[in-house]
Amino acid sequence: MKTSDAQNCAGDTESVADHASFANHARRRRGFSTRALVIAGGTLLTVAALGSALALQASPSENSAKVGTKVSIPGSGGSGAAIADQAEVSIQSFDVTTVGTGLLEAKDQKEFRNPLESETTIMELVKEGTQVKAGDLLARVNTEEIQKRLDQELLLLESSKAELISAEQGYEIQINENDSAVRKATLAVELAELDLKKFLEGEVRSKRQTLLQGIDEWRSEVKRLKEKVDQNSKLLEKGFLSKDEHQRNQLELHKAETALSKAELDSHVFESFELPREQRSKESALQEAKAELDRTKRKNESQVASKLADRENKRKQVSLREDAVNKLKKDIESATIRATSDGLVVYGTSLLPPWHFSGNGPMAAGRKMYPNELILALPDTSSMRASVRVSESIAAKVQSGQSVALKVDALPGVAVNGTVESIGVLAERSNWEAPNLREYTVKIILQPPYDSRLKPSMRCEAQIRLDRAENALCVPIQAIFAEGPVRYVLKSEGGKVRRVAVKLGQRSERLAAVASGLSAGDRVLVRAPLPGEVTSSPWSETELAAVGLMYAPDGSIIQQPIKIESKPGEAAKADAAKTVPIAEPTVTPAAKGEAVVEKQPG
């Protein structure tokens, strides 16, 4: 197989897996499911015509599929014939499109939401559709609860201001008390220093001089008395002095010697005991005064910090109360909503998607509003866009810049062109009825000029052109059936119907290109077969090989390996093979009295 063929085969293989969801999406959007109504006890089979479904997007000059050929139905005994829904295989060119539905919206719009942070009700509301000018009243919401809160906050604010004044005065008083305490402690230190200095430089010197002077005096007296006693002894020997007088002189000498010893002892006691004790006492008093000064300073710092923190706390409380009061006043002012520009009034409930449920009812005076809930909008209709949803199975094929044809339900026959602007990042669940259905939101810019009657929230259908198939062999998408990985059609031949495996190419929501298995002019059924109408038999290897499939060793049907041949002059590359998972067919439950089979296209 050539490289280009291998790439084409790979592209077709990758597209097979998502064809089932693509076709189901087509049936869901356009209602192409075939229903066979079986009337009990009767032999007449009525099948709905698919002429409208086969109004293909082909060029007017090209062939269209033909519907309504009579064939005999096996098992009917040949006594009657039923009209089988058939289409003729033809060569056509068609746009590969997908259809999304959604709403129109203004690209730019001024939104006005509930400005309050709590639930409230609407008191006044301008009528929807009114043309307003900048400054006009749009709405007013209830502020009774906010007014009550404002009154309470004003009282709390006055209390906080009184507490702040008290805290500021307490701080100033504390500063004065601390200064007094520091001055007192400082004075005590200075006095202790003076006492110590007075003791060391005054009292000690004076005491020492007094003691030394006494010792000197008694030493002189002892010396004088000793000399006198010695002279008296000589006079006593010569008889010039009485013994009694001599004894008195000796007694005076003894007293003087005793006094000298006492004076020396006093000096020793003073120097050894009294002086160190008094000095230590004075030094200790000085140290205690200094410690008290340090304690006073630390205590002052702690008290000042406490008073300062209390003052700052009261200031913050006042600031918070003021902010709360200002915010409530602002909320009351914002409760009156006025237009910031000219525009057309559209209620928020009118801008909600159709699947959105609003439990508070339509927008009107008295309606409950949640915080930040949209009340109304002033859309700028000079720039419009559409917001539609497409199936996640084809979302990857939608690209910015692709052309779009739109139809608006409110304006039948008015054609609007657009361009894909963007596609959502994440898929969203469509609704609770189909929890497994996920879709992407596509934004489409409308190309001016367009009808001035277009307004936001109008329902629209967007046909997005993904690609174009030129001169392709085509069958209606409803003609494609699935059996595991095999895609096949029910081909009508000479009044009989047989299964024919096909290989599919590009496809839209209406047509599918057939790469192999059919020829132009063949006729195929576009409905589910009736019981006994088709004889089933296992697929032959030839039939499977013709559409790129094969039997695995375990008997299951798988995709044929894709072989890539090396280019001339290059080293041969190893064959690459991959198996692509194929989606299983989907059967949609039928309504009462109907038999509906959803076909899983390839």
FIVEX-518131 format. One record per residue (C-alpha): x negated, y, z negated. Coordinates in nm, 4 decimals. Layout:
<recs>
X,Y,Z
...
</recs>
This chain:
<recs>
0.0000,0.0000,0.0000
-0.1334,0.3455,0.0796
-0.2000,0.5964,-0.1936
0.0861,0.8267,-0.0880
0.3244,0.5289,-0.0831
0.2115,0.4299,-0.4297
0.2750,0.7813,-0.5570
0.6207,0.7848,-0.4006
0.6930,0.4471,-0.5537
0.5718,0.5687,-0.8925
0.7919,0.8784,-0.8707
1.0938,0.6636,-0.7817
1.0126,0.4216,-1.0639
0.9974,0.7008,-1.3210
1.3258,0.8487,-1.1978
1.5143,0.5170,-1.2256
1.5052,0.5168,-1.6032
1.6847,0.8479,-1.6473
1.9361,0.7979,-1.3647
2.1949,0.6394,-1.5951
2.2212,0.9375,-1.8256
2.2085,1.1689,-1.5212
2.5107,0.9969,-1.3659
2.6994,0.9821,-1.6927
2.6371,1.3526,-1.7342
2.7731,1.4081,-1.3837
3.0872,1.2129,-1.4572
3.1376,1.3930,-1.7837
3.0927,1.7370,-1.6235
3.2827,1.6814,-1.3019
3.5213,1.3950,-1.3901
3.4039,1.1552,-1.1221
3.4862,0.8345,-1.3156
3.6927,0.5927,-1.1098
4.0002,0.4558,-1.2817
4.2040,0.1585,-1.1646
4.5583,0.1498,-1.2914
4.6832,-0.2087,-1.3166
5.0650,-0.2395,-1.3373
5.1630,-0.5551,-1.5311
5.3744,-0.8030,-1.3326
5.3151,-0.6276,-1.0018
5.0876,-0.6934,-0.7115
5.0481,-0.3325,-0.6046
4.7103,-0.1754,-0.6942
4.7017,0.2022,-0.6824
4.3601,0.3658,-0.6884
4.3038,0.7416,-0.7170
4.1577,0.8953,-0.4033
3.8129,1.0415,-0.4319
3.8305,1.2919,-0.1497
3.7661,1.5872,-0.3805
3.4761,1.4029,-0.5413
3.3141,1.3550,-0.2058
3.3203,1.7214,-0.1092
2.9432,1.7102,-0.0855
2.6989,1.9957,-0.0937
2.5768,1.9306,0.2582
2.5335,2.1670,0.5474
2.8648,2.2219,0.7363
2.7201,2.0786,1.0554
2.6124,1.7523,0.8930
2.8120,1.4305,0.8496
3.0424,1.3765,0.5515
3.1385,1.0442,0.3883
3.4660,0.8898,0.5026
3.7083,0.7437,0.2492
4.0120,0.5128,0.2705
3.9318,0.2013,0.4808
4.1683,-0.0975,0.4423
4.0142,-0.4305,0.3433
4.1634,-0.7599,0.2380
4.1084,-0.8427,-0.1249
3.9936,-1.1998,-0.1884
4.2352,-1.3896,-0.4070
4.5450,-1.2035,-0.2844
4.6484,-1.4943,-0.0675
4.6255,-1.2841,0.2466
4.9816,-1.1689,0.1941
4.8928,-0.8083,0.1321
4.6168,-0.5529,0.1642
4.5030,-0.2877,-0.0778
4.3447,0.0466,0.0031
3.9907,0.0218,-0.1301
3.8045,0.3419,-0.2186
3.5140,0.3398,0.0228
3.2544,0.5810,0.1559
3.0465,0.5636,0.4686
2.6703,0.5726,0.4339
2.5451,0.8737,0.6289
2.2376,1.0854,0.6822
2.2709,1.4228,0.5130
2.0746,1.7050,0.3625
2.1879,1.8096,0.0169
2.0814,2.0181,-0.2741
1.9686,1.8317,-0.5807
2.1645,2.0176,-0.8440
2.2878,1.9848,-1.1929
2.5869,2.1521,-1.3529
2.5969,2.3183,-1.6924
2.8872,2.4888,-1.8626
2.8775,2.7687,-2.1116
2.9594,3.1332,-2.1695
2.8610,3.4690,-2.0301
2.6821,3.7039,-2.2644
2.5188,4.0436,-2.2517
2.1439,4.0331,-2.2320
2.1268,4.3221,-2.4766
2.3883,4.4166,-2.7318
2.4202,4.6068,-3.0573
2.5332,4.3781,-3.3359
2.7060,4.4932,-3.6530
2.7068,4.2461,-3.9400
2.8342,4.2393,-4.2950
2.5830,4.4741,-4.4627
2.6507,4.3427,-4.8135
2.4671,4.0589,-4.9831
2.7892,3.9122,-5.1165
3.1205,3.7978,-4.9801
3.3666,4.0736,-4.9062
3.6768,4.1484,-4.7009
3.7406,4.3817,-4.4105
3.9405,4.6900,-4.5050
3.9504,4.8651,-4.1662
3.8648,4.7358,-3.8183
3.8771,4.8968,-3.4763
4.0821,4.7129,-3.2155
3.8891,4.4730,-2.9920
3.8363,4.6021,-2.6393
3.8298,4.9658,-2.7496
3.5793,5.1917,-2.5764
3.4015,5.3761,-2.8560
3.1480,5.6555,-2.8640
2.8457,5.6981,-3.0850
2.9542,5.7927,-3.4371
3.3039,5.6460,-3.4131
3.4273,5.4344,-3.7029
3.4059,5.0625,-3.6229
3.4798,4.8916,-3.9529
3.4876,4.9349,-4.3276
3.4432,4.6551,-4.5799
3.5633,4.6309,-4.9389
3.3241,4.7806,-5.1980
3.5267,4.7510,-5.5187
3.2930,4.4948,-5.6745
2.9896,4.6995,-5.5740
3.1412,5.0123,-5.7302
3.1904,4.8234,-6.0571
2.8308,4.7076,-6.0484
2.7200,5.0630,-5.9720
2.9045,5.1985,-6.2778
2.7395,4.9343,-6.4964
2.3976,5.0066,-6.3512
2.4389,5.3793,-6.4159
2.5064,5.3098,-6.7859
2.2070,5.0774,-6.8042
1.9959,5.3411,-6.6317
2.0815,5.6030,-6.8942
1.9936,5.3565,-7.1713
1.6652,5.2748,-7.0019
1.5796,5.6457,-6.9720
1.6451,5.6977,-7.3465
1.4253,5.3991,-7.4285
1.1541,5.5414,-7.2032
1.1599,5.8756,-7.3878
1.1319,5.6914,-7.7199
0.8442,5.4821,-7.5863
0.6587,5.7907,-7.4601
0.6975,5.9674,-7.7960
0.5882,5.6536,-7.9782
0.2800,5.6456,-7.7603
0.1943,6.0075,-7.8390
0.2480,5.9521,-8.2121
0.0253,5.6488,-8.2033
-0.2493,5.8481,-8.0345
-0.2351,6.1126,-8.3113
-0.2332,5.8506,-8.5867
-0.5280,5.6762,-8.4287
-0.7254,6.0024,-8.4123
-0.6574,6.0654,-8.7817
-0.7592,5.7129,-8.8759
-1.0816,5.7417,-8.6776
-1.1672,6.0756,-8.8351
-1.1061,5.9340,-9.1823
-1.3190,5.6245,-9.1151
-1.5921,5.8375,-8.9601
-1.5962,6.0653,-9.2641
-1.6291,5.7637,-9.4907
-1.9341,5.6533,-9.2936
-2.0893,5.9972,-9.3155
-2.0285,6.0152,-9.6920
-2.1790,5.6713,-9.7429
-2.4838,5.7779,-9.5464
-2.5151,6.0932,-9.7577
-2.4786,5.8917,-10.0779
-2.7527,5.6581,-9.9669
-2.9775,5.9445,-9.8641
-2.9033,6.1317,-10.1884
-2.9884,5.8253,-10.3903
-3.3123,5.7468,-10.2060
-3.4400,6.0977,-10.1626
-3.2959,6.2625,-10.4766
-3.1876,6.0416,-10.7602
-3.4662,5.7881,-10.7235
-3.7413,6.0499,-10.7117
-3.5937,6.2420,-11.0027
-3.5553,5.9287,-11.2126
-3.9049,5.8132,-11.1276
-4.0577,6.1507,-11.2179
-3.8675,6.1557,-11.5475
-3.9864,5.8090,-11.6378
-4.3475,5.8841,-11.5424
-4.3384,6.2125,-11.7314
-4.2169,6.0330,-12.0470
-4.4914,5.7745,-12.0158
-4.7549,6.0469,-11.9775
-4.6226,6.2372,-12.2753
-4.6215,5.9318,-12.5016
-4.9675,5.8343,-12.3853
-5.0970,6.1757,-12.4797
-4.9154,6.1571,-12.8130
-5.0594,5.8127,-12.8853
-5.4082,5.9393,-12.8033
-5.3643,6.2436,-13.0264
-5.2311,6.0384,-13.3127
-5.5117,5.7851,-13.2805
-5.7680,6.0619,-13.3082
-5.5811,6.2068,-13.6056
-5.5660,5.8689,-13.7835
-5.9375,5.8207,-13.7240
-6.0141,6.1626,-13.8751
-5.7751,6.0993,-14.1631
-5.9495,5.7688,-14.2342
-6.2775,5.9530,-14.2846
-6.1099,6.2168,-14.4986
-5.9374,5.9445,-14.7019
-6.2766,5.7831,-14.7681
-6.4134,6.1138,-14.8847
-6.1099,6.1779,-15.0936
-5.9936,6.4801,-14.9080
-5.6671,6.3183,-14.7933
-5.4126,6.1247,-14.9837
-5.3322,5.7684,-14.9016
-4.9657,5.8526,-14.8512
-5.0503,6.1175,-14.5962
-5.2738,5.8735,-14.4182
-4.9998,5.6118,-14.4046
-4.7558,5.8659,-14.2613
-5.0046,5.9413,-13.9845
-5.0388,5.5701,-13.9104
-4.6589,5.5348,-13.9007
-4.6323,5.8224,-13.6504
-4.8945,5.6530,-13.4350
-4.6989,5.3283,-13.4425
-4.3819,5.5101,-13.3399
-4.5625,5.6810,-13.0517
-4.7046,5.3522,-12.9312
-4.3562,5.1955,-12.9473
-4.2112,5.4878,-12.7518
-4.4836,5.4530,-12.4909
-4.4076,5.0823,-12.4523
-4.0358,5.1639,-12.4173
-4.1056,5.4307,-12.1537
-4.3214,5.1895,-11.9554
-4.0493,4.9220,-11.9884
-3.7831,5.1674,-11.8661
-3.9973,5.2470,-11.5640
-4.0420,4.8789,-11.4922
-3.6650,4.8093,-11.5250
-3.5833,5.0994,-11.2994
-3.8305,5.0028,-11.0276
-3.7594,4.6318,-11.0414
-3.3841,4.6201,-11.1039
-3.1901,4.9432,-11.1114
-3.3405,5.0915,-10.7947
-3.2840,4.7788,-10.5706
-2.9329,4.7307,-10.7107
-2.8236,5.0864,-10.6505
-2.9921,5.0946,-10.3099
-2.8180,4.7775,-10.1993
-2.4880,4.9049,-10.3324
-2.5208,5.2281,-10.1359
-2.6315,5.0448,-9.8215
-2.3428,4.8013,-9.8583
-2.0989,5.0896,-9.8961
-2.2416,5.2399,-9.5783
-2.2102,4.9133,-9.3889
-1.8534,4.8670,-9.5098
-1.7665,5.2183,-9.3991
-1.9112,5.1485,-9.0551
-1.7213,4.8181,-9.0348
-1.4026,4.9943,-9.1362
-1.4627,5.2502,-8.8613
-1.5058,4.9698,-8.6074
-1.1908,4.7959,-8.7339
-1.0027,5.1204,-8.7139
-1.1116,5.1760,-8.3551
-1.0167,4.8207,-8.2556
-0.6842,4.8468,-8.4327
-0.6218,5.1749,-8.2583
-0.6986,5.0205,-7.9214
-0.4560,4.7358,-7.9892
-0.1828,4.9697,-8.1056
-0.2351,5.2036,-7.8124
-0.2284,4.9094,-7.5673
0.0970,4.7889,-7.7235
0.2547,5.1324,-7.7069
0.1240,5.1830,-7.3551
0.2607,4.8456,-7.2406
0.5944,4.9287,-7.3982
0.5965,5.2658,-7.2231
0.5070,5.1107,-6.8861
0.7705,4.8425,-6.9373
1.0310,5.1081,-7.0043
0.9149,5.2996,-6.6967
0.9485,4.9893,-6.4807
1.2925,4.9231,-6.6242
1.3948,5.2751,-6.5332
1.2451,5.2321,-6.1858
1.4255,4.9009,-6.1357
1.7517,5.0517,-6.2566
1.7054,5.3450,-6.0219
1.6314,5.1092,-5.7316
1.9413,4.9057,-5.8157
2.1540,5.2191,-5.8322
2.0125,5.3504,-5.5061
2.0664,5.0135,-5.3368
2.4258,4.9938,-5.4526
2.4852,5.3483,-5.3333
2.3276,5.2554,-5.0016
2.5467,4.9440,-4.9818
2.8541,5.1561,-5.0413
2.7430,5.3930,-4.7670
2.6625,5.1047,-4.5290
3.0070,4.9545,-4.5918
3.1355,5.2167,-4.3489
3.0109,5.0953,-4.0097
2.9876,5.3458,-3.7258
2.8864,5.3007,-3.3629
2.5247,5.3829,-3.2858
2.5960,5.4120,-2.9134
2.8821,5.4072,-2.6671
3.0218,5.0675,-2.5787
3.3019,4.8129,-2.5648
3.4071,4.6548,-2.8939
3.3843,4.2733,-2.9011
3.4644,4.0819,-3.2202
3.2115,3.8392,-3.3589
3.4615,3.5542,-3.3463
3.4989,3.6110,-2.9716
3.1257,3.5582,-2.9249
3.1266,3.2180,-3.0955
3.0910,2.9096,-2.8720
3.4147,2.7141,-2.8198
3.2981,2.4211,-3.0337
3.2251,2.6467,-3.3309
3.4805,2.6251,-3.6104
3.5550,2.9346,-3.8167
3.7523,2.8572,-4.1290
3.8296,3.2231,-4.2019
4.0457,3.2747,-3.8965
4.0278,3.5479,-3.6317
3.8583,3.8788,-3.6989
4.1097,4.1153,-3.8593
4.1614,4.3428,-4.1581
4.1686,4.1361,-4.4775
3.9453,3.8603,-4.3380
3.6769,3.7226,-4.5700
3.3237,3.7964,-4.4528
3.0075,3.6159,-4.5598
2.6730,3.7951,-4.6045
2.5167,3.8906,-4.2697
2.8137,3.7472,-4.0788
2.8675,3.9110,-3.7400
3.1663,4.1461,-3.7467
3.1501,4.2900,-3.3971
2.9130,4.3838,-3.1195
2.8769,4.6510,-2.8542
2.7411,4.4561,-2.5546
2.5531,4.6247,-2.2735
2.7435,4.4876,-1.9739
2.5005,4.6470,-1.7290
2.2730,4.3453,-1.7785
2.4495,4.0084,-1.8099
2.3344,3.6518,-1.8427
2.4871,3.3079,-1.8887
2.4072,3.0599,-2.1632
2.4855,2.7050,-2.0498
2.3935,2.3545,-2.1617
2.2448,2.0722,-1.9565
2.1803,1.7089,-2.0437
1.8431,1.6304,-2.1985
1.7901,1.3638,-1.9289
1.7405,1.6340,-1.6649
1.6202,1.9205,-1.8816
1.2593,1.8618,-1.7752
1.3585,1.9319,-1.4141
1.4988,2.2749,-1.4953
1.2353,2.5437,-1.4466
1.2310,2.9210,-1.4772
1.3018,3.0949,-1.1481
1.5335,2.8295,-1.0022
1.8370,2.9674,-0.8210
2.1811,2.9226,-0.9729
2.5345,2.9568,-0.8390
2.7908,3.0426,-1.1057
3.1675,3.0194,-1.1192
3.3643,3.2091,-1.3799
3.6916,3.0550,-1.4975
3.8575,3.3939,-1.5454
3.7678,3.5094,-1.1936
3.8353,3.2215,-0.9544
3.6825,3.2678,-0.6143
3.4231,3.5190,-0.7345
3.0734,3.3908,-0.6586
2.7913,3.5030,-0.8848
2.4251,3.4274,-0.8228
2.1616,3.3991,-1.0897
1.8132,3.2817,-1.1775
1.7005,3.0544,-1.4583
1.5354,3.2694,-1.7224
1.4414,3.0125,-1.9860
1.5270,2.6744,-2.1316
1.5547,2.5939,-2.5020
1.2634,2.4410,-2.6875
1.4682,2.1785,-2.8749
1.7681,1.9707,-2.7775
2.0926,2.0320,-2.9650
2.3769,1.7986,-3.0452
2.6733,1.8832,-2.8280
2.9624,1.8159,-3.0679
3.0835,1.5767,-3.3320
3.2832,1.3717,-3.0809
2.9617,1.2679,-2.9017
2.6908,1.2528,-3.1705
2.4410,1.0831,-2.9349
2.4808,1.3433,-2.6621
2.2037,1.6003,-2.6806
2.1715,1.8994,-2.4550
1.9366,2.1894,-2.3905
2.0479,2.5513,-2.3706
1.9531,2.7266,-2.0450
1.9569,3.1057,-2.0142
2.0450,3.2371,-1.6671
2.0027,3.5994,-1.5606
2.2825,3.7223,-1.3332
2.1569,3.8923,-1.0203
2.3117,4.2342,-0.9580
2.5247,4.3582,-0.8138
2.8027,4.1530,-0.9676
3.1688,4.2027,-1.0399
3.2279,4.4697,-1.3052
3.5114,4.2562,-1.4463
3.2610,4.0120,-1.5921
3.2635,4.0300,-1.9684
3.0865,3.8455,-2.2495
3.2335,3.5136,-2.3704
3.3918,3.4311,-2.0323
3.3591,3.0591,-1.9641
3.1419,2.9743,-1.6672
2.9994,2.6806,-1.4750
2.6423,2.7045,-1.3473
2.5168,2.4903,-1.0618
2.1377,2.4878,-1.0923
1.9460,2.3968,-0.7788
1.6618,2.1658,-0.8803
1.5421,2.0530,-0.5354
1.6671,1.9711,-0.1828
1.6727,1.6396,-0.0014
1.6375,1.6730,0.3778
1.7917,1.4214,0.6216
1.8334,1.1500,0.3596
2.0457,0.8367,0.3820
2.3136,0.9076,0.1195
2.5911,0.7405,-0.0771
2.8212,0.8929,-0.3393
2.6822,0.8653,-0.6897
2.9904,0.6627,-0.7915
2.8874,0.3837,-0.5549
2.5789,0.2963,-0.7604
2.6028,0.0038,-1.0049
2.3436,-0.1446,-1.2385
2.2534,-0.4942,-1.3542
1.9546,-0.4659,-1.5817
1.6813,-0.2986,-1.3764
1.8562,-0.3719,-1.0464
2.0531,-0.0883,-0.8832
2.3012,-0.2060,-0.6248
2.6060,-0.1082,-0.4194
2.9156,-0.3062,-0.3161
2.8918,-0.3227,0.0600
3.2069,-0.3905,0.2643
3.1511,-0.6315,0.5548
3.4361,-0.7723,0.7608
3.6904,-0.7575,0.4837
3.4498,-0.8958,0.2266
3.2475,-0.7245,-0.0421
2.8969,-0.8266,-0.1420
2.6297,-0.6880,-0.3666
2.3317,-0.5210,-0.1996
2.0268,-0.4152,-0.4014
1.9072,-0.0643,-0.3197
1.6128,0.1555,-0.3942
1.7102,0.5103,-0.4819
1.5444,0.8400,-0.4044
1.6545,1.1905,-0.4935
2.0032,1.2454,-0.6223
2.2382,1.5126,-0.7384
2.5545,1.4939,-0.9426
2.7463,1.3913,-0.6276
2.5043,1.2120,-0.3949
2.2155,0.9696,-0.4222
1.9551,0.9142,-0.1508
1.8938,0.5463,-0.0636
1.5339,0.4628,0.0270
1.6024,0.1004,0.1247
1.8826,-0.1569,0.1319
2.1416,0.0256,0.3501
2.1776,0.1702,0.6973
2.3753,0.4624,0.8335
2.7356,0.3631,0.9024
2.7565,0.1007,0.6254
3.0574,0.1259,0.3988
3.0394,0.0910,0.0225
3.2910,0.0856,-0.2595
3.3101,0.3889,-0.4835
3.5026,0.2216,-0.7599
3.4675,-0.0679,-0.9993
3.5370,-0.4026,-0.8314
3.8504,-0.5983,-0.9067
3.8338,-0.9420,-1.0643
3.7387,-1.1957,-0.7973
3.6708,-0.9267,-0.5392
3.2927,-0.9800,-0.5432
3.1171,-1.3135,-0.5605
2.8098,-1.2789,-0.7772
2.4964,-1.4854,-0.7231
2.1439,-1.4546,-0.8600
1.9187,-1.2082,-0.6830
1.6758,-1.3652,-0.4411
1.3083,-1.2805,-0.4530
1.3403,-1.1227,-0.1091
1.6198,-0.8925,-0.2218
1.4227,-0.7870,-0.5264
1.1000,-0.7355,-0.3353
1.2821,-0.5065,-0.0900
1.3567,-0.2631,-0.3737
1.0250,-0.2946,-0.5598
1.1282,-0.5533,-0.8200
1.0215,-0.9089,-0.8996
1.0833,-1.1983,-1.1365
0.8587,-1.2232,-1.4408
0.7316,-1.5639,-1.5576
1.0034,-1.5698,-1.8224
1.2733,-1.5174,-1.5570
1.3449,-1.1545,-1.6360
1.3397,-0.8894,-1.3640
1.0628,-0.6335,-1.3841
0.9115,-0.3590,-1.1707
0.6497,-0.4676,-0.9200
0.2953,-0.3598,-1.0085
0.1878,-0.0406,-0.8351
-0.1308,-0.0947,-0.6376
-0.3531,0.2008,-0.5586
-0.6007,0.1436,-0.2744
-0.9346,0.3197,-0.2725
-1.0066,0.5887,-0.0177
-1.2543,0.5116,0.2640
-1.6149,0.5502,0.1520
-1.5337,0.5250,-0.2168
-1.5800,0.2336,-0.4531
-1.2737,0.0156,-0.4898
-1.0726,0.0846,-0.7985
-0.8998,-0.1701,-1.0175
-0.5301,-0.2253,-0.9510
-0.3061,-0.0433,-1.1938
0.0199,-0.1920,-1.2974
0.2868,-0.0641,-1.5257
0.6344,-0.1715,-1.6205
0.8965,0.1001,-1.6464
1.1767,0.0393,-1.8963
1.5196,0.0490,-1.7343
1.8246,0.1791,-1.9176
2.1044,-0.0732,-1.9608
2.4441,0.0006,-1.8064
2.6976,0.1918,-2.0129
3.0603,0.0920,-2.0419
3.3063,0.3635,-2.1411
3.6121,0.2469,-2.3362
3.9230,0.2693,-2.1192
4.2342,0.4577,-2.2107
4.5521,0.2606,-2.2752
4.6808,0.1077,-1.9524
4.3623,0.1828,-1.7562
4.0519,-0.0102,-1.6659
3.7499,0.2207,-1.6446
3.3955,0.1057,-1.5782
3.1123,0.3553,-1.5977
2.8473,0.2588,-1.3452
2.4857,0.2986,-1.4420
2.3155,0.4431,-1.1352
1.9578,0.3833,-1.0537
</recs>
